[in-house]
Amino acid sequence: ESQLVVSCTCTCVDAGASAVFPPGREGNTAVIFDGCLYVFGGAIADDDEGSVRTLLNDLWCFHLDTEKWEQITQHENAQWPAAREGHSAVIFKSDWCDG
């Protein structure tokens, strides 16, 4: 019988007082591509119980070399996914696939 063992190490990064970073969320996707961790969508709670939620369709890039966040903005004619949570995403041949 074969076993899959996954091990990872997490590092806390001090964002600094004036740093730009995405709001906390859940149900988002995240993929690593070309030196960046991309985070898309998800939802944030609008009340203490989490029963009222706002879906997001923002895209953020965490640059792994500089440890800085950057919000990616939509180009005027770009196709941009609707706000969503609980979805999946992959990078295939340099194209972002979200569903």
C-alpha positions as CSV (number, residue, x, y, z in Angstrom):
1,E,0.0,0.0,0.0
2,S,1.4,3.4,-1.0
3,Q,0.9,6.5,1.0
4,L,1.0,10.2,0.0
5,V,2.7,12.4,2.5
6,V,2.3,16.1,2.1
7,S,4.5,18.5,4.1
8,C,4.6,22.3,3.9
9,T,6.2,25.1,5.8
10,C,4.4,28.3,6.4
11,T,6.1,31.7,7.0
12,C,4.4,34.7,8.5
13,V,5.1,37.9,6.6
14,D,4.8,41.4,8.2
15,A,2.7,43.3,5.8
16,G,3.5,46.7,7.4
17,A,1.1,49.4,8.4
18,S,0.7,50.9,4.9
19,A,0.8,47.7,2.8
20,V,-1.9,46.9,0.3
21,F,-3.4,43.4,0.7
22,P,-6.7,41.6,0.0
23,P,-9.5,41.5,2.6
24,G,-9.9,38.2,4.5
25,R,-12.2,35.8,2.7
26,E,-13.2,32.2,2.3
27,G,-14.3,30.0,-0.6
28,N,-11.7,31.6,-2.9
29,T,-9.3,29.9,-5.3
30,A,-5.5,30.2,-5.3
31,V,-2.9,29.1,-7.9
32,I,0.8,29.7,-8.1
33,F,2.2,30.7,-11.5
34,D,5.3,32.5,-12.7
35,G,6.5,33.5,-9.2
36,C,3.1,34.7,-8.0
37,L,0.3,33.3,-5.8
38,Y,-2.9,34.4,-7.4
39,V,-6.1,34.6,-5.3
40,F,-9.5,35.1,-7.0
41,G,-13.0,35.6,-5.6
42,G,-14.5,34.1,-2.5
43,A,-16.8,35.7,0.0
44,I,-16.6,37.9,3.0
45,A,-19.1,38.0,5.9
46,D,-21.1,41.2,6.3
47,D,-22.3,40.4,9.8
48,D,-20.9,38.7,12.9
49,E,-22.8,35.4,12.2
50,G,-21.6,35.1,8.6
51,S,-25.2,34.7,7.4
52,V,-25.0,37.8,5.1
53,R,-22.2,37.4,2.6
54,T,-20.7,39.4,-0.2
55,L,-19.3,37.5,-3.1
56,L,-16.1,38.8,-4.7
57,N,-14.6,38.8,-8.1
58,D,-11.3,40.5,-7.3
59,L,-7.9,39.1,-8.4
60,W,-4.8,39.6,-6.3
61,C,-1.2,38.6,-6.9
62,F,1.3,37.9,-4.0
63,H,4.8,38.3,-5.4
64,L,6.7,35.4,-3.8
65,D,10.1,37.2,-4.3
66,T,9.2,40.5,-2.8
67,E,6.4,39.3,-0.5
68,K,4.1,42.1,-1.6
69,W,0.5,42.0,-2.7
70,E,-0.8,43.7,-5.9
71,Q,-4.4,44.0,-7.0
72,I,-4.8,43.0,-10.6
73,T,-7.4,45.2,-12.4
74,Q,-9.6,44.3,-15.3
75,H,-8.7,45.5,-18.7
76,E,-11.4,47.4,-20.5
77,N,-12.3,44.6,-23.0
78,A,-11.2,41.6,-20.9
79,Q,-13.6,38.8,-20.0
80,W,-13.8,38.7,-16.2
81,P,-15.6,36.0,-14.2
82,A,-18.6,36.9,-12.1
83,A,-18.3,37.1,-8.4
84,R,-18.2,33.5,-6.9
85,E,-17.2,31.2,-4.1
86,G,-16.5,27.5,-3.8
87,H,-15.1,27.3,-7.3
88,S,-11.8,26.0,-8.7
89,A,-9.1,27.4,-10.9
90,V,-6.1,26.1,-12.8
91,I,-3.4,27.5,-15.0
92,F,-3.3,25.7,-18.4
93,K,-0.7,26.7,-21.0
94,S,-0.5,30.2,-19.4
95,D,-4.3,30.6,-19.5
96,W,-6.4,31.0,-16.3
97,C,-9.4,28.7,-16.2
98,D,-12.0,29.4,-13.5
99,G,-15.2,27.6,-12.9
